[in-house]
Amino acid sequence: MKAEVFLPDDYRPAEGEPFMNDRQLEYFRRKLLVWKQELLDQSAETIDNLQDSARNVPDLADRASEETDRALELRTRDRQRKLVSKIDAALRRIENGEYGYCEMTGEPISLKRLDARPIATMTLEAQEKHERREKVHRDE
């Protein structure tokens, strides 16, 4: 088990320090755990709301509106469920020492990108190249 890493409340990863040092890894680990907990809390809230709203609405327009809202909420939760899986994968990469490096090129992913999207697995350039390739194959 690793020793606890001291991380000041105002810590932000900086380009001048060694890439993916213990402090940076702890910063991103905590950020991912907070994000995951927020998503899980929202999911539990959704389940409660859906159970509360599972009532029989006699008016057809009201019922249709409620069903639309429920379907939208479920789609949102499904996206968030997939996001939780990506967060778990990022946490595993931190544990394995692979976090912060592009899965395509092996190059470091910029700290700004990781701070904005801590589940990123590719550098911005590799992601753009991947998306262009994906678009070409989709258009064929």
FIKOLZA-1660 file (N, C-alpha, C; in steps of 0.1 Angstrom, whole numbers, plus 5000, padded with zeros to 4 digits):
% residues 140
   i   px   py   pz ch aa at
   1 5008 4988 5000  A  M  N
   1 5000 5000 5000  A  M CA
   1 5009 5012 5000  A  M  C
   2 5005 5022 4992  A  K  N
   2 5013 5034 4991  A  K CA
   2 5011 5043 5003  A  K  C
   3 5021 5051 5006  A  A  N
   3 5020 5061 5017  A  A CA
   3 5010 5072 5012  A  A  C
   4 5004 5078 5022  A  E  N
   4 4995 5090 5019  A  E CA
   4 5003 5101 5014  A  E  C
   5 4998 5107 5003  A  V  N
   5 5005 5119 4997  A  V CA
   5 4998 5132 5002  A  V  C
   6 5006 5141 5008  A  F  N
   6 5001 5153 5012  A  F CA
   6 4998 5162 5000  A  F  C
   7 4986 5167 5000  A  L  N
   7 4982 5176 4989  A  L CA
   7 4975 5188 4994  A  L  C
   8 4981 5200 4993  A  P  N
   8 4974 5212 4998  A  P CA
   8 4961 5214 4991  A  P  C
   9 4951 5220 4997  A  D  N
   9 4938 5223 4991  A  D CA
   9 4939 5231 4978  A  D  C
  10 4949 5240 4977  A  D  N
  10 4950 5248 4966  A  D CA
  10 4959 5243 4955  A  D  C
  11 4963 5230 4956  A  Y  N
  11 4973 5225 4947  A  Y CA
  11 4967 5223 4933  A  Y  C
  12 4975 5227 4923  A  R  N
  12 4971 5225 4909  A  R CA
  12 4984 5220 4902  A  R  C
  13 4983 5209 4894  A  P  N
  13 4995 5204 4887  A  P CA
  13 5001 5215 4878  A  P  C
  14 5014 5216 4878  A  A  N
  14 5021 5226 4870  A  A CA
  14 5031 5219 4860  A  A  C
  15 5033 5226 4849  A  E  N
  15 5042 5221 4839  A  E CA
  15 5056 5220 4843  A  E  C
  16 5060 5228 4853  A  G  N
  16 5074 5228 4858  A  G CA
  16 5078 5216 4866  A  G  C
  17 5069 5209 4871  A  E  N
  17 5072 5197 4880  A  E CA
  17 5073 5184 4872  A  E  C
  18 5079 5174 4877  A  P  N
  18 5080 5161 4870  A  P CA
  18 5066 5156 4866  A  P  C
  19 5065 5151 4854  A  F  N
  19 5052 5147 4849  A  F CA
  19 5047 5134 4857  A  F  C
  20 5035 5135 4861  A  M  N
  20 5028 5124 4868  A  M CA
  20 5036 5119 4881  A  M  C
  21 5041 5129 4888  A  N  N
  21 5047 5127 4901  A  N CA
  21 5036 5123 4911  A  N  C
  22 5039 5119 4923  A  D  N
  22 5030 5115 4933  A  D CA
  22 5019 5125 4936  A  D  C
  23 5022 5138 4936  A  R  N
  23 5013 5148 4939  A  R CA
  23 5002 5149 4927  A  R  C
  24 5007 5149 4915  A  Q  N
  24 4998 5150 4904  A  Q CA
  24 4989 5138 4903  A  Q  C
  25 4994 5126 4905  A  L  N
  25 4986 5114 4905  A  L CA
  25 4975 5115 4916  A  L  C
  26 4979 5119 4928  A  E  N
  26 4970 5121 4939  A  E CA
  26 4959 5131 4936  A  E  C
  27 4963 5142 4930  A  Y  N
  27 4954 5153 4925  A  Y CA
  27 4943 5147 4916  A  Y  C
  28 4948 5140 4906  A  F  N
  28 4938 5134 4896  A  F CA
  28 4930 5123 4902  A  F  C
  29 4936 5115 4911  A  R  N
  29 4928 5104 4918  A  R CA
  29 4917 5110 4926  A  R  C
  30 4920 5120 4933  A  R  N
  30 4909 5127 4941  A  R CA
  30 4899 5133 4933  A  R  C
  31 4903 5140 4922  A  K  N
  31 4894 5146 4913  A  K CA
  31 4884 5136 4907  A  K  C
  32 4890 5125 4903  A  L  N
  32 4881 5114 4897  A  L CA
  32 4872 5108 4907  A  L  C
  33 4877 5106 4920  A  L  N
  33 4868 5100 4930  A  L CA
  33 4856 5110 4933  A  L  C
  34 4859 5123 4934  A  V  N
  34 4848 5133 4937  A  V CA
  34 4838 5132 4926  A  V  C
  35 4843 5132 4913  A  W  N
  35 4834 5132 4901  A  W CA
  35 4825 5120 4902  A  W  C
  36 4832 5108 4904  A  K  N
  36 4824 5096 4905  A  K CA
  36 4813 5096 4916  A  K  C
  37 4817 5101 4927  A  Q  N
  37 4807 5102 4938  A  Q CA
  37 4795 5111 4935  A  Q  C
  38 4798 5122 4928  A  E  N
  38 4787 5131 4923  A  E CA
  38 4778 5124 4914  A  E  C
  39 4784 5117 4905  A  L  N
  39 4775 5109 4895  A  L CA
  39 4767 5098 4902  A  L  C
  40 4773 5091 4911  A  L  N
  40 4766 5081 4919  A  L CA
  40 4754 5087 4927  A  L  C
  41 4757 5099 4933  A  D  N
  41 4747 5106 4941  A  D CA
  41 4735 5110 4932  A  D  C
  42 4738 5115 4920  A  Q  N
  42 4728 5119 4911  A  Q CA
  42 4720 5107 4906  A  Q  C
  43 4727 5096 4904  A  S  N
  43 4720 5084 4900  A  S CA
  43 4710 5079 4911  A  S  C
  44 4714 5080 4923  A  A  N
  44 4705 5076 4934  A  A CA
  44 4693 5085 4935  A  A  C
  45 4696 5098 4933  A  E  N
  45 4685 5108 4933  A  E CA
  45 4675 5105 4922  A  E  C
  46 4680 5101 4910  A  T  N
  46 4671 5098 4899  A  T CA
  46 4663 5086 4902  A  T  C
  47 4668 5076 4908  A  I  N
  47 4661 5064 4911  A  I CA
  47 4649 5068 4921  A  I  C
  48 4652 5076 4931  A  D  N
  48 4642 5081 4940  A  D CA
  48 4631 5089 4933  A  D  C
  49 4635 5098 4924  A  N  N
  49 4626 5106 4916  A  N CA
  49 4617 5097 4907  A  N  C
  50 4623 5087 4901  A  L  N
  50 4615 5078 4892  A  L CA
  50 4605 5070 4900  A  L  C
  51 4609 5066 4912  A  Q  N
  51 4600 5058 4920  A  Q CA
  51 4588 5067 4925  A  Q  C
  52 4591 5079 4928  A  D  N
  52 4581 5089 4933  A  D CA
  52 4571 5092 4922  A  D  C
  53 4577 5093 4910  A  S  N
  53 4568 5098 4899  A  S CA
  53 4561 5086 4891  A  S  C
  54 4563 5074 4896  A  A  N
  54 4556 5063 4890  A  A CA
  54 4542 5062 4894  A  A  C
  55 4535 5072 4890  A  R  N
  55 4520 5073 4894  A  R CA
  55 4512 5073 4881  A  R  C
  56 4500 5069 4882  A  N  N
  56 4491 5069 4870  A  N CA
  56 4486 5083 4867  A  N  C
  57 4489 5089 4856  A  V  N
  57 4485 5102 4853  A  V CA
  57 4473 5100 4842  A  V  C
  58 4461 5105 4846  A  P  N
  58 4450 5102 4837  A  P CA
  58 4450 5111 4824  A  P  C
  59 4456 5123 4824  A  D  N
  59 4456 5131 4812  A  D CA
  59 4467 5127 4803  A  D  C
  60 4463 5124 4790  A  L  N
  60 4472 5119 4780  A  L CA
  60 4484 5128 4778  A  L  C
  61 4481 5141 4777  A  A  N
  61 4492 5150 4774  A  A CA
  61 4502 5150 4786  A  A  C
  62 4497 5150 4798  A  D  N
  62 4505 5150 4810  A  D CA
  62 4513 5137 4811  A  D  C
  63 4507 5126 4807  A  R  N
  63 4514 5113 4808  A  R CA
  63 4525 5113 4797  A  R  C
  64 4522 5118 4785  A  A  N
  64 4532 5118 4775  A  A CA
  64 4544 5126 4779  A  A  C
  65 4541 5138 4785  A  S  N
  65 4552 5147 4789  A  S CA
  65 4560 5140 4800  A  S  C
  66 4553 5133 4809  A  E  N
  66 4561 5126 4820  A  E CA
  66 4569 5115 4814  A  E  C
  67 4564 5108 4805  A  E  N
  67 4572 5097 4799  A  E CA
  67 4584 5102 4791  A  E  C
  68 4582 5113 4784  A  T  N
  68 4593 5120 4777  A  T CA
  68 4604 5124 4787  A  T  C
  69 4600 5130 4798  A  D  N
  69 4609 5134 4809  A  D CA
  69 4617 5122 4814  A  D  C
  70 4609 5111 4817  A  R  N
  70 4615 5099 4822  A  R CA
  70 4625 5093 4813  A  R  C
  71 4622 5093 4800  A  A  N
  71 4631 5087 4790  A  A CA
  71 4644 5095 4789  A  A  C
  72 4642 5108 4789  A  L  N
  72 4654 5117 4789  A  L CA
  72 4663 5115 4801  A  L  C
  73 4657 5114 4812  A  E  N
  73 4664 5112 4825  A  E CA
  73 4672 5098 4824  A  E  C
  74 4665 5088 4819  A  L  N
  74 4672 5075 4818  A  L CA
  74 4683 5075 4808  A  L  C
  75 4682 5082 4797  A  R  N
  75 4693 5084 4788  A  R CA
  75 4705 5091 4794  A  R  C
  76 4702 5101 4802  A  T  N
  76 4712 5109 4808  A  T CA
  76 4719 5100 4818  A  T  C
  77 4712 5092 4826  A  R  N
  77 4718 5083 4836  A  R CA
  77 4726 5072 4829  A  R  C
  78 4722 5067 4817  A  D  N
  78 4729 5057 4810  A  D CA
  78 4743 5063 4806  A  D  C
  79 4743 5076 4801  A  R  N
  79 4755 5082 4797  A  R CA
  79 4764 5084 4810  A  R  C
  80 4758 5087 4821  A  Q  N
  80 4766 5088 4833  A  Q CA
  80 4772 5075 4838  A  Q  C
  81 4764 5064 4836  A  R  N
  81 4769 5051 4840  A  R CA
  81 4781 5047 4832  A  R  C
  82 4781 5051 4819  A  K  N
  82 4793 5048 4810  A  K CA
  82 4804 5057 4815  A  K  C
  83 4801 5069 4819  A  L  N
  83 4812 5078 4824  A  L CA
  83 4818 5072 4837  A  L  C
  84 4810 5066 4846  A  V  N
  84 4816 5060 4858  A  V CA
  84 4825 5049 4854  A  V  C
  85 4822 5041 4844  A  S  N
  85 4831 5031 4839  A  S CA
  85 4844 5037 4834  A  S  C
  86 4844 5048 4827  A  K  N
  86 4856 5055 4822  A  K CA
  86 4864 5060 4834  A  K  C
  87 4857 5065 4844  A  I  N
  87 4864 5070 4856  A  I CA
  87 4871 5058 4863  A  I  C
  88 4864 5047 4864  A  D  N
  88 4870 5035 4870  A  D CA
  88 4883 5031 4863  A  D  C
  89 4882 5032 4849  A  A  N
  89 4893 5028 4841  A  A CA
  89 4905 5038 4843  A  A  C
  90 4902 5050 4845  A  A  N
  90 4912 5060 4847  A  A CA
  90 4919 5058 4861  A  A  C
  91 4911 5054 4871  A  L  N
  91 4916 5051 4884  A  L CA
  91 4925 5039 4884  A  L  C
  92 4922 5029 4875  A  R  N
  92 4930 5017 4874  A  R CA
  92 4943 5021 4867  A  R  C
  93 4943 5030 4857  A  R  N
  93 4955 5035 4851  A  R CA
  93 4964 5042 4861  A  R  C
  94 4958 5050 4870  A  I  N
  94 4966 5056 4880  A  I CA
  94 4973 5045 4889  A  I  C
  95 4966 5035 4893  A  E  N
  95 4972 5024 4901  A  E CA
  95 4983 5017 4893  A  E  C
  96 4981 5015 4880  A  N  N
  96 4990 5008 4871  A  N CA
  96 5002 5016 4867  A  N  C
  97 5002 5029 4869  A  G  N
  97 5013 5038 4865  A  G CA
  97 5011 5042 4850  A  G  C
  98 5000 5040 4844  A  E  N
  98 4998 5043 4830  A  E CA
  98 4990 5056 4828  A  E  C
  99 4986 5062 4839  A  Y  N
  99 4977 5074 4837  A  Y CA
  99 4985 5086 4832  A  Y  C
 100 4979 5094 4823  A  G  N
 100 4985 5106 4818  A  G CA
 100 4993 5104 4805  A  G  C
 101 4993 5092 4800  A  Y  N
 101 5001 5089 4788  A  Y CA
 101 4991 5084 4777  A  Y  C
 102 4993 5089 4765  A  C  N
 102 4985 5086 4754  A  C CA
 102 4985 5071 4751  A  C  C
 103 4973 5065 4749  A  E  N
 103 4973 5051 4746  A  E CA
 103 4977 5048 4731  A  E  C
 104 4977 5058 4723  A  M  N
 104 4981 5056 4709  A  M CA
 104 4996 5059 4707  A  M  C
 105 5001 5069 4713  A  T  N
 105 5015 5074 4710  A  T CA
 105 5025 5071 4722  A  T  C
 106 5019 5070 4734  A  G  N
 106 5028 5069 4746  A  G CA
 106 5033 5082 4751  A  G  C
 107 5029 5093 4744  A  E  N
 107 5033 5106 4748  A  E CA
 107 5025 5111 4760  A  E  C
 108 5031 5120 4768  A  P  N
 108 5023 5126 4779  A  P CA
 108 5011 5134 4774  A  P  C
 109 5000 5133 4780  A  I  N
 109 4988 5141 4777  A  I CA
 109 4990 5154 4785  A  I  C
 110 4987 5165 4779  A  S  N
 110 4989 5178 4786  A  S CA
 110 4981 5179 4799  A  S  C
 111 4987 5185 4809  A  L  N
 111 4980 5187 4822  A  L CA
 111 4967 5195 4820  A  L  C
 112 4967 5205 4811  A  K  N
 112 4954 5212 4809  A  K CA
 112 4943 5203 4804  A  K  C
 113 4947 5194 4795  A  R  N
 113 4937 5185 4789  A  R CA
 113 4932 5175 4801  A  R  C
 114 4941 5170 4808  A  L  N
 114 4937 5161 4819  A  L CA
 114 4929 5168 4830  A  L  C
 115 4932 5181 4832  A  D  N
 115 4925 5188 4842  A  D CA
 115 4910 5190 4837  A  D  C
 116 4909 5193 4824  A  A  N
 116 4896 5195 4819  A  A CA
 116 4888 5182 4816  A  A  C
 117 4895 5172 4813  A  R  N
 117 4889 5159 4810  A  R CA
 117 4898 5148 4816  A  R  C
 118 4897 5145 4829  A  P  N
 118 4906 5136 4836  A  P CA
 118 4905 5122 4831  A  P  C
 119 4895 5118 4823  A  I  N
 119 4894 5105 4818  A  I CA
 119 4900 5103 4804  A  I  C
 120 4907 5114 4799  A  A  N
 120 4913 5114 4786  A  A CA
 120 4923 5103 4785  A  A  C
 121 4923 5096 4774  A  T  N
 121 4933 5085 4772  A  T CA
 121 4942 5088 4760  A  T  C
 122 4940 5099 4753  A  M  N
 122 4948 5103 4742  A  M CA
 122 4952 5118 4742  A  M  C
 123 4963 5121 4736  A  T  N
 123 4967 5135 4735  A  T CA
 123 4956 5142 4726  A  T  C
 124 4956 5155 4726  A  L  N
 124 4946 5162 4717  A  L CA
 124 4948 5158 4703  A  L  C
 125 4961 5158 4698  A  E  N
 125 4964 5155 4684  A  E CA
 125 4960 5141 4681  A  E  C
 126 4963 5131 4689  A  A  N
 126 4959 5117 4687  A  A CA
 126 4944 5116 4687  A  A  C
 127 4937 5123 4695  A  Q  N
 127 4922 5122 4696  A  Q CA
 127 4916 5128 4683  A  Q  C
 128 4922 5139 4678  A  E  N
 128 4917 5145 4666  A  E CA
 128 4919 5136 4654  A  E  C
 129 4931 5130 4653  A  K  N
 129 4934 5120 4643  A  K CA
 129 4924 5108 4643  A  K  C
 130 4922 5103 4655  A  H  N
 130 4913 5092 4657  A  H CA
 130 4899 5096 4652  A  H  C
 131 4894 5108 4656  A  E  N
 131 4880 5112 4652  A  E CA
 131 4879 5114 4637  A  E  C
 132 4890 5119 4631  A  R  N
 132 4890 5121 4616  A  R CA
 132 4889 5107 4609  A  R  C
 133 4897 5098 4614  A  R  N
 133 4896 5084 4609  A  R CA
 133 4883 5078 4611  A  R  C
 134 4877 5080 4622  A  E  N
 134 4864 5074 4625  A  E CA
 134 4853 5080 4616  A  E  C
 135 4854 5093 4613  A  K  N
 135 4845 5100 4605  A  K CA
 135 4846 5095 4590  A  K  C
 136 4858 5093 4586  A  V  N
 136 4860 5088 4572  A  V CA
 136 4854 5074 4571  A  V  C
 137 4856 5065 4581  A  H  N
 137 4850 5052 4580  A  H CA
 137 4835 5052 4581  A  H  C
 138 4830 5062 4589  A  R  N
 138 4815 5063 4590  A  R CA
 138 4809 5068 4578  A  R  C
 139 4816 5076 4570  A  D  N
 139 4810 5082 4558  A  D CA
 139 4811 5072 4546  A  D  C
 140 4819 5061 4547  A  E  N
 140 4820 5052 4536  A  E CA
 140 4808 5043 4535  A  E  C
% end
